[in-house]
Amino acid sequence: MIEKQQPIVALNHPVRSKKTRPPRNNLLLTLKKNDLELNFYSSLDPEIMNKLLEKVLS
């Protein structure tokens, strides 16, 4: 007796979840004035950054 052999086929491929990375906190601006050094990063609220810059630069 010869049995018919059929290949085993996967119905679904396992789905791998993508690792979610937190957004990078990129350096936007480094400012040095006299003895003061400020580093502004992308996570900083733009309104706060503008207020700080106005105070430091004036």
Secondary structure, 3 states (H helix, E strand, C coil): CCCCCCCCCCCCCCCCCCCCCCCCCCEEEEEEECCEEEEEECCCCHHHHHHHHHHHHC
